[in-house]
Amino acid sequence: MQSMRLEIMSEEEKKSVLMECHNNPGTGNHNGVRGTRNRVVAGYYWPSLNQDVGEWVRCCHRCQMNDPIKTV
């Protein structure tokens, strides 16, 4: 059984979906790129989805503060 996904077209719609799937404590709770992407693709689609999710998480202050320090 194939699920139906809503295709998002406008930048405003993308922002709303990303906020809901990443920032919302009930549905997102700042679960990084993979967790956010999984929540988005469960119900939505747009061509630049993967790139947009990555950029959203990279720009999320809370995620950057909670990300483990990377050393070389």
C-alpha positions as CSV (number, residue, x, y, z in Angstrom):
1,M,0.0,0.0,0.0
2,Q,1.4,3.3,-1.1
3,S,0.7,6.4,1.1
4,M,-0.3,9.7,-0.3
5,R,2.0,12.7,0.3
6,L,1.1,16.3,-0.1
7,E,3.4,18.2,-2.6
8,I,4.5,21.5,-1.1
9,M,5.1,24.3,-3.6
10,S,5.5,27.6,-1.8
11,E,8.4,28.7,0.4
12,E,5.9,29.6,3.1
13,E,4.4,26.1,3.1
14,K,7.9,24.6,3.3
15,K,8.7,26.8,6.3
16,S,5.5,25.7,8.0
17,V,6.2,22.0,7.4
18,L,9.8,22.3,8.6
19,M,8.8,24.1,11.8
20,E,6.1,21.5,12.6
21,C,8.3,18.5,11.8
22,H,11.5,19.9,13.5
23,N,10.6,22.4,16.2
24,N,7.3,21.1,17.6
25,P,7.8,19.2,20.9
26,G,5.0,16.8,20.0
27,T,6.1,15.9,16.5
28,G,9.7,17.1,16.0
29,N,11.6,18.0,19.1
30,H,14.8,18.8,17.3
31,N,15.8,15.3,16.2
32,G,18.5,16.3,13.7
33,V,18.5,15.9,10.0
34,R,17.5,12.2,9.8
35,G,14.7,12.5,12.3
36,T,13.3,15.7,10.7
37,R,13.6,14.3,7.2
38,N,11.8,11.1,8.3
39,R,8.9,13.1,9.7
40,V,8.7,15.4,6.6
41,V,8.7,12.6,4.0
42,A,6.0,10.7,5.9
43,G,3.5,13.3,4.7
44,Y,5.1,15.7,2.3
45,Y,7.2,16.0,-0.8
46,W,9.0,18.7,-2.7
47,P,12.1,18.5,-5.0
48,S,14.6,20.1,-2.7
49,L,13.3,18.5,0.5
50,N,16.6,16.8,1.5
51,Q,18.6,20.0,1.0
52,D,16.0,22.2,2.8
53,V,15.9,19.9,5.8
54,G,19.7,19.9,6.1
55,E,19.8,23.7,5.9
56,W,17.0,24.0,8.4
57,V,18.8,21.9,11.0
58,R,22.2,23.6,10.3
59,C,20.5,27.0,11.0
60,C,18.7,25.7,14.2
61,H,20.4,27.4,17.2
62,R,19.1,24.8,19.6
63,C,20.4,21.9,17.5
64,Q,23.8,23.5,17.1
65,M,24.1,24.1,20.9
66,N,23.1,20.4,21.6
67,D,25.3,18.9,18.9
68,P,28.3,17.1,20.4
69,I,31.6,19.0,19.9
70,K,33.5,17.7,17.0
71,T,37.3,17.5,17.4
72,V,39.9,16.8,14.8
